[in-house]
């Protein structure tokens, strides 16, 4: 069925051998199998996954995880007990780490945490997974095992929950966000009606989830090369309001430039492109000016528990709302003036331009985006040392005078010389 055998890494081979010695079975499972099928050309799809090879390897083993850990330690492999209570360890050895989980069933769940039990039934293990396309297995001898029909869904570009959608969401509310995240890659045919209905009915369950878990899914979603289908479901089901406390505008994503153009424009902040897309989807009626932008950014940063760098970047994107549109703004003829002040404040003018234009329903100009990304702001010819040498005392007055000089220099398109600016000093 497959074009080439699964590329089993050496560490996985050791796990296979350990399971065989114990008289049980291990399998490679989930995203690595799914992406391998897509990368080898076995599955044709219009989604993003056709160019991706196997993801990080996850494996399952049909024995209690404590027994597996002991057997692997006898083979001199290092074991990190990352989630023993949930039947999971991380195995370290030759190559990338492998997360190994016992075949299991959920005995109890509260939507965030589960009490798990051991089972040696692979079909039962498959039935507790989130989506059918993630319930595919590869055995030690290279056979593809599909206990619940994930392969036909993968072939059809259909993203479905395993079994009853409401039951899967009740087990872990994060699966609603994961559905939105996976949809652009594996749901070429659009949202599954049962999944859509279940998310709409149960959206408020995300309120109990931690900000870190939510942020992790949103990073993946908004960093994807074509996130709009997932963001659309996020919006249409009300999951955006439940998750973030505000409604998003998915149509704004259609006004953004291609993914590679955004990455090129952002340069050193390319890893924060997900925030550019998120900021672009914020309601322009809510972000009317810098003050309201700060308020929205503050709420989002708190809810998502953003890092310090992410927080600063999001604030600059939202506060930049007042510096777009016409005249001496980033989209107008005097864009260098605004860009200079944004640079001084530690902002990224290209990112602010991209997010704000799309948020206001305006197409992003590739030329202006390139101008902003490549422009190097000039340095004001007058410094604090110049003012001190001209008799200005240290203190608040010094900073006020320097700011006034910089403003006058910028408003005259950076043309006045140091001598001309100092000649107009007023003490």
Secondary structure, 3 states (H helix, E strand, C coil): CCCCCCCCCHHHHHHHHHHHHHCCCEEEECHHHHHHHHHCCCCCCCCHHHHCCCCCCEEEECCCHHHHHHHHHHCCCEEEEEEHHHCEEEEECCCCCEEEEECEEEEEECECCEEEEECCCHHHHHHCCCEHHHCCEECCCCCEECCCCHHHHHHHCCCCECCCHHHHHHHECHHHHHHHHHHHHHCCCCCCHHHHHHHHHHHHHHHHCCHHHHHHHHHHHHHCCCCHHHHHHHHHCCHHHHHHCCCECHHHHHHCCCHHHHHHHHHHHHHHHHHHHHHHCECCCCCCCHHHHHHHHHHHHHHHCCCHHHHHHHHHHHHHHHHCCCCCCCCCCCHHHHHHHHHHCCCCHHHHHHHHHHHCCCCCCHHHHHHHHHCCCCCCCCCHHHHHHCCCCCCHHHHHHHHHHHHHHHHCCCCCCHHHHHHCCCC
